[in-house]
Amino acid sequence: MVFFFFYTGTQTPIINSISTDEPGTFKWPDGSTYTGDFKQGKPHGIGTLSWHNGDSYTGEFIDGQLSGSGKLERVDGSVYEGQFHNGKPHGQGTFYYPDGSIYKGQWVNGEPM
């Protein structure tokens, strides 16, 4: 079974509006950062979100959320590469476990099918 932990509080992948439509960087007090495209002050387009704990996501954002194609790399060595929707793996994707095993297939709302 695969477990995804999505952050809340100051590390949430949903970013409140900042006043820019230019590419740039947003930094949280805990050290987490987002670098990439913005639309109406939210991540929209291509960018990288790096959490203070070392996890990172590089890929597409829609209206401040991980949505589209992307790669989530966790400090435990696990990696998910594929489609996201509303911050969760959704669609075709591959999960690489730290022990070297791999799951490749469909995902629905963060769960492998």
Contacts in CASP RR format, 6 or more apart in sequence:
PFRMAT RR
TARGET T0000
AUTHOR 0000-0000-0000
METHOD contacts of the structure
MODEL  1
MVFFFFYTGTQTPIINSISTDEPGTFKWPDGSTYTGDFKQGKPHGIGTLS
WHNGDSYTGEFIDGQLSGSGKLERVDGSVYEGQFHNGKPHGQGTFYYPDG
SIYKGQWVNGEPM
2 95 0 8 1.000
2 103 0 8 1.000
2 110 0 8 1.000
2 111 0 8 1.000
2 112 0 8 1.000
4 80 0 8 1.000
4 88 0 8 1.000
4 89 0 8 1.000
4 110 0 8 1.000
6 12 0 8 1.000
6 13 0 8 1.000
6 87 0 8 1.000
6 88 0 8 1.000
7 13 0 8 1.000
7 51 0 8 1.000
10 28 0 8 1.000
10 29 0 8 1.000
10 30 0 8 1.000
10 32 0 8 1.000
11 28 0 8 1.000
11 30 0 8 1.000
11 32 0 8 1.000
11 51 0 8 1.000
11 52 0 8 1.000
11 53 0 8 1.000
13 49 0 8 1.000
13 57 0 8 1.000
13 64 0 8 1.000
13 65 0 8 1.000
13 66 0 8 1.000
13 87 0 8 1.000
14 64 0 8 1.000
14 65 0 8 1.000
15 26 0 8 1.000
15 34 0 8 1.000
15 42 0 8 1.000
15 43 0 8 1.000
15 64 0 8 1.000
16 42 0 8 1.000
17 40 0 8 1.000
17 41 0 8 1.000
17 42 0 8 1.000
18 26 0 8 1.000
18 38 0 8 1.000
18 41 0 8 1.000
18 42 0 8 1.000
19 41 0 8 1.000
20 38 0 8 1.000
20 41 0 8 1.000
21 38 0 8 1.000
21 39 0 8 1.000
21 40 0 8 1.000
21 41 0 8 1.000
22 38 0 8 1.000
23 36 0 8 1.000
23 37 0 8 1.000
23 38 0 8 1.000
24 35 0 8 1.000
24 36 0 8 1.000
24 38 0 8 1.000
25 33 0 8 1.000
25 34 0 8 1.000
25 35 0 8 1.000
25 36 0 8 1.000
26 33 0 8 1.000
26 34 0 8 1.000
26 35 0 8 1.000
26 43 0 8 1.000
27 33 0 8 1.000
28 52 0 8 1.000
30 52 0 8 1.000
31 52 0 8 1.000
32 49 0 8 1.000
32 50 0 8 1.000
32 51 0 8 1.000
32 52 0 8 1.000
33 49 0 8 1.000
33 50 0 8 1.000
34 43 0 8 1.000
34 47 0 8 1.000
34 48 0 8 1.000
34 49 0 8 1.000
34 50 0 8 1.000
35 47 0 8 1.000
35 48 0 8 1.000
35 50 0 8 1.000
36 43 0 8 1.000
36 45 0 8 1.000
36 46 0 8 1.000
36 47 0 8 1.000
36 48 0 8 1.000
37 43 0 8 1.000
37 44 0 8 1.000
37 45 0 8 1.000
37 46 0 8 1.000
37 47 0 8 1.000
37 61 0 8 1.000
38 44 0 8 1.000
39 45 0 8 1.000
39 63 0 8 1.000
42 61 0 8 1.000
42 63 0 8 1.000
42 64 0 8 1.000
43 49 0 8 1.000
43 61 0 8 1.000
43 64 0 8 1.000
44 61 0 8 1.000
44 62 0 8 1.000
44 63 0 8 1.000
44 64 0 8 1.000
45 60 0 8 1.000
45 61 0 8 1.000
45 62 0 8 1.000
46 59 0 8 1.000
46 60 0 8 1.000
46 61 0 8 1.000
47 58 0 8 1.000
47 59 0 8 1.000
47 60 0 8 1.000
47 61 0 8 1.000
48 56 0 8 1.000
48 57 0 8 1.000
48 58 0 8 1.000
48 59 0 8 1.000
49 56 0 8 1.000
49 57 0 8 1.000
49 58 0 8 1.000
49 61 0 8 1.000
49 66 0 8 1.000
50 56 0 8 1.000
53 75 0 8 1.000
54 75 0 8 1.000
55 72 0 8 1.000
55 73 0 8 1.000
55 74 0 8 1.000
55 75 0 8 1.000
56 72 0 8 1.000
56 73 0 8 1.000
57 66 0 8 1.000
57 70 0 8 1.000
57 71 0 8 1.000
57 72 0 8 1.000
57 73 0 8 1.000
58 70 0 8 1.000
58 71 0 8 1.000
59 66 0 8 1.000
59 68 0 8 1.000
59 69 0 8 1.000
59 70 0 8 1.000
59 71 0 8 1.000
60 66 0 8 1.000
60 67 0 8 1.000
60 68 0 8 1.000
60 69 0 8 1.000
60 70 0 8 1.000
60 84 0 8 1.000
61 67 0 8 1.000
62 68 0 8 1.000
65 86 0 8 1.000
65 87 0 8 1.000
66 72 0 8 1.000
66 84 0 8 1.000
66 86 0 8 1.000
66 87 0 8 1.000
66 88 0 8 1.000
67 84 0 8 1.000
67 85 0 8 1.000
67 86 0 8 1.000
67 87 0 8 1.000
68 83 0 8 1.000
68 84 0 8 1.000
68 85 0 8 1.000
69 82 0 8 1.000
69 83 0 8 1.000
69 84 0 8 1.000
70 81 0 8 1.000
70 82 0 8 1.000
70 83 0 8 1.000
70 84 0 8 1.000
71 79 0 8 1.000
71 80 0 8 1.000
71 81 0 8 1.000
71 82 0 8 1.000
72 79 0 8 1.000
72 80 0 8 1.000
72 81 0 8 1.000
72 84 0 8 1.000
72 89 0 8 1.000
73 79 0 8 1.000
76 98 0 8 1.000
77 96 0 8 1.000
77 98 0 8 1.000
78 95 0 8 1.000
78 96 0 8 1.000
78 97 0 8 1.000
78 98 0 8 1.000
79 95 0 8 1.000
79 96 0 8 1.000
80 89 0 8 1.000
80 93 0 8 1.000
80 94 0 8 1.000
80 95 0 8 1.000
80 96 0 8 1.000
81 93 0 8 1.000
81 94 0 8 1.000
81 96 0 8 1.000
82 89 0 8 1.000
82 91 0 8 1.000
82 92 0 8 1.000
82 93 0 8 1.000
82 94 0 8 1.000
83 89 0 8 1.000
83 90 0 8 1.000
83 91 0 8 1.000
83 92 0 8 1.000
83 93 0 8 1.000
83 107 0 8 1.000
84 90 0 8 1.000
85 91 0 8 1.000
85 109 0 8 1.000
88 107 0 8 1.000
88 109 0 8 1.000
88 110 0 8 1.000
89 95 0 8 1.000
89 107 0 8 1.000
89 110 0 8 1.000
90 107 0 8 1.000
90 108 0 8 1.000
90 109 0 8 1.000
90 110 0 8 1.000
91 106 0 8 1.000
91 107 0 8 1.000
91 108 0 8 1.000
92 105 0 8 1.000
92 106 0 8 1.000
92 107 0 8 1.000
93 104 0 8 1.000
93 105 0 8 1.000
93 106 0 8 1.000
93 107 0 8 1.000
94 102 0 8 1.000
94 103 0 8 1.000
94 104 0 8 1.000
94 105 0 8 1.000
95 102 0 8 1.000
95 103 0 8 1.000
95 104 0 8 1.000
95 112 0 8 1.000
96 102 0 8 1.000
97 103 0 8 1.000
103 112 0 8 1.000
105 112 0 8 1.000
105 113 0 8 1.000
106 112 0 8 1.000
106 113 0 8 1.000
107 113 0 8 1.000
END
